[in-house]
C-alpha cells in the first residue's frame, strides 16, 4: 500500500474562525497566518491565498490607526504562533482605507484636547505604577522576613528585586495579574537569586524535557535554604555568602 502523505500543519491555529465559503474573502474580516511570501497569507485550514493588489500591510504598533482601519471595513489580521504565544505580524487592508485612517489619526493627535488627554492618561499610569512598586516591595520584604539583625540586607535585596521586576514591559512574573502579589514577590526573589547567586546562567543544561525545570527547582531549594539563615538571624549568614557578595555590587540607594 502506498504511504499516505503527511498533512501540512497550518501556520494559523485551528481555533480561529474559518472564512464563510459563500462570501468573497475580500469582504470578510479574518485572522490568518503568514504566507510563504510577502504577498500571501495562510487561512486557518492551511490554504495559501494571494493578497489583493490594492491591499497593503499595516505593521503592528499603532493601536489608534489599527482600530480605525478595522472599523472601516474588512481586514486580515496576520498572527504567528511561537511556542504557546501568538504575535501579530500586522493587518492587511485596502491601501486607501489605511491612508484614510492614518490621516484621521494624525488630525486627532494634533488637537490640544488629545494632548491634554494623553498627558492625563500618562499621569494616571505613572501614579498606578508608583503604587504598584510600593506594594510589590512590601510583598517582597514580607516574603523575606529577615531577622532584624539583617534588616539592611533585606532592604537592599527588596530594592534590587523590585527594581528588576516591576518596570512596565519587563515581562517578569511581577507584571502578571494571574497570581496573587505575594506569590509574584516570592517568584521574583527566587528568580533574581537564580541569576545573581548561582551559576545558572553559565550552566550547560542537557536538552532533555523537564531538565531545565528540575535544575531550577534544585536551585530554588538552595536559595530558600540560604534565605532561611537570614530569617533565623544566623550570625554566620554573611560568611562566604553569594547573596551578600551579589548585593555588594548594588548601590545602597537603589530604589528607596
N, C-alpha and C positions, 0 to 999 in steps of 0.2 A: 504494500500500500504506500502511495506517495505521502511524504511528510506534509503536514499542514503548515502553512506559513504563519509565523508568529505575527500577531496583530501589533500594529504600531501604536504605542501608548500616546494618547492625546496630550498635547502640551498644556491644555486648559483642563482643570479638574472637572469631572463629570457632574458635580453638583451645581454648576452654573446652568441656567436655563438654556434650552436648545431653541434655535430660531423657529418661528412659525413657518411651516413649509408653504402655506397659502399666501404669504406676504413677501414681497421683494425684500431682500436683505438690506438694501439701502434705505428702506423705510422702517427698519427696526432698530431699537436700542439694544445692544448686545454686550456681553462680557466675553472676550475672546482671548486666545493665546497668541504669542508671536508666531509669525510665519517663517518660512525658510529664507526669505529675503526681505529687503526694506519696504516692499510694496505689497506685502501679503500678510494674512492673519490665519489663525487656525481656529475653526469652530469647536465647540465642546465635544463633538463626536469624532474630531480628528481631521475633518475635511479642510483642505487649504483653499482659501479664497483670495483672489486678487483685489486689492483696494481700488475703488473707482478713481479715475484720473483727476477728478475735480476735488478729491478729498485730500486733507493734509493731516499730519500727525501733530497734535498739540502735546508738547512734553509735560510731564508732571511737575508740580512745584508752585503753580499759581492757582490757588483754590478759587479765587474770585472769578477769574476768566473761565476756569473749568466749569464752575456752576452755571455760568451764563451760556456756555456752549451747549451743555446738556439740556438746559431749559429751552433752547432754541429749536431743537429737533433731534432726529436720530443720530446716535453716536455709537462707536465701537470702542469700548474700553479694553485696552490690552493689559492683561495681568499674567505674570510669570511666577510659577511656584518654584521656590528654592528651599528645600527641606520641608519644614512644616508651615512656612510662611509664604504669603503671596505679595508680590511687589508690582506696583503699577508701572507700566512702560510708556504710558501716555494715552491719548484719546484721539481716535480717528473721527473726523467730521468734515463736512463741506468747508472748503477753504474760505469762502465768503462768510460763512457762519462764524468761523474763528476770528476773522478780521473784524467783524462787527462787534463781537464780544470783547475783543481787546480794546477797541476804540471806546466802547461804552464804559469799560472798567477804568480806562485811563481818565476819561472825563469825570467819573465819580471820584477818583482818587485825587483829582486836582482841586476839589472843593474844600473850603475851610471846615465845613461840617465833618467831612471824612477825616481830616487831620485831627480834629478835636476828638472824634470818636476813637481813633487809633491810639491817641495819647492816653485817653481814659482807660481803654482796654489794657494797655501796657501797664499802667499804674496798678490796676486790679490784679493782673498776673504777677507783678513783682511782689505785691503785698501777700498774695496767696503763697507764692514760693517762699517768701521770708518766714511766714508762719509754719510752713511745712518743714523747712530746715530746722527751726527751733524744736518742733515736735519730734522730728526724727532724731536729733541729737539727744533729746531727753530719753527717747526709747533706747538708744544705744547705751547711754550711761546706765539706765536701769538694767539692761541685759548684762553689762559688765559687772555691776555690783561689787566693785573692788573694795577691799578693806580701806578705811580712811587713811591708813599709812601710805597707801598708793593713790591717793586722790588726784595728785597732779598727773600721774601716769594715765589714769582713767580719763582725765580731761583732755590730754593730748591725743590719746587714742580715739576718743569720741570725735574730736575735731577733725582728725585725719580721715576717719571713715566717712564722716558726714561730708567733708569737702570733696571726697572722691565720688560718693554715691548719689548725691542729691541734685547735681546740675540737670536742668531740663534737657532731654535728648541724650542723656548719658547711656541709656539702655540698660542700666543696672537694675538689680532687684528692688532697689529703693523706689524706683519710679513706677512699679506696678501697684495696682489697687486691688489685685485679686486675692491678696493675703493681708492679714492684719499688720499694722505698722510694727508691732512687737516682733513678728516673725521676719519682717523685712529687715529690721535692725539686726537681728541675730544673724541672718544670712549674709548681710553686708559685712559684718565684723569677721565672720569666718572666711568670706571671700577675700577680704583685704589681707587677712593674715596668711592665707594660702599663697598669695603673690609676694608678700613682703617678708614673711618669716620662715618660709620653706623653700626648697629647691624646685618647686613645682614648674616654674617657667622654663627650667633647663632640663627637665626630665625627658628621657626617651621612653614614651609610653607605647606599648605594643598596640597595634591597631586591631584589637580584639573587642568584640561587642561587650560593653559593660566594664572594660578595663579602666577607662578614664574615670568612670563614676566610682569605681572601687578605690582608685588612688585618691580621689577627692574625699571619699568617706574616711579613709585612713588618716589623711592629713587633717581633716576636721576634728577627728578624735584627739590628735596630738595638740591641736590649737586649744581645744576645750580643756585639756589637761594642763596646759600652760596657763590659761586664764584662771584656773582654779587656785593656783599658787598665789595669785594676786588677791583673789577673793578671801582666801584664808589668812592673808597677812603674813605669809611665809617670809621670814627675814632674809632668806637666800633667793627670793624670787628673781631678782635682777641679775644675779650672778651668772655670767655666760648665757644670758637670755637673748634669743633672737628678736623678741619683741622690743626689749629695751634698746637693742642695737638699731633696729629699724626706726624707732621713734627719735633717736638722737639725730637723724638726718632731716627731721621735720622741724621747721621753725616753731617755737613755743606759741607764737601769736597767730598760728594758722586758725582761721575762722573761730572767733570767740563767740 
